[in-house]
Amino acid sequence: MESHMTGYEFKTPRRIMGLTLAHAAGLIGIKDRRTLQRWESSPGPMPEFAAATMHAAWDDWISELGAAGAPTPKQWAAYAG
């Protein structure tokens, strides 16, 4: 399965979650943060394993926010109405 997540689409949730390049690189299993930085700057798609890991991390992060009582993205959208 080919990834359709761009570097920008990877970088945005990484930054929202407060992950540094080094932490995110470790999370997806690469040793060099510069590799991740290069992927994020590229117009092409992210490798599938990196995209899948970021999707999972984002889903976990959203779940943790909900468990802590924070509004979900759907709730925020309803507030903005």
SULMORA-V450635 format. One record per backbone hydrogen bond with DSSP energy under -0.5 kcal/mol. NH is the residue of the N-H (numbers start at 1). CO is the residue of the C=O. E is the energy in kcal/mol with one decimal. If there is no record, write none. Layout:
BEGIN
[[NH;CO;E] [NH;CO;E]]
END
This chain:
BEGIN
[[6;4;-0.5] [7;42;-0.8] [7;44;-0.7] [10;6;-1.4] [11;7;-2.8] [12;8;-2.3] [13;9;-0.7] [14;10;-1.6] [15;11;-2.6] [16;12;-2.3] [17;13;-2.6] [18;15;-1.1] [19;14;-2.5] [24;20;-2.7] [25;21;-2.6] [26;22;-2.1] [27;23;-2.3] [28;24;-2.2] [29;25;-0.7] [29;26;-0.5] [30;25;-2.8] [33;31;-0.6] [35;32;-1.1] [36;32;-1.1] [37;33;-2.5] [38;34;-2.3] [39;35;-2.3] [40;36;-2.8] [41;37;-1.4] [42;38;-0.8] [42;39;-0.8] [46;5;-3.6] [50;47;-0.5] [51;47;-2.3] [52;48;-2.9] [53;49;-1.8] [54;50;-2.3] [55;51;-2.5] [56;52;-2.2] [57;53;-2.6] [58;54;-2.8] [59;55;-2.5] [60;56;-2.4] [61;57;-2.5] [62;58;-2.7] [63;59;-2.2] [64;60;-2.4] [65;61;-2.1] [66;62;-2.2] [67;63;-2.4] [68;64;-1.6] [69;66;-1.3] [70;65;-2.7] [76;72;-2.5] [77;73;-2.3] [78;74;-2.0] [79;75;-2.2] [80;76;-2.3] [81;77;-1.2]]
END
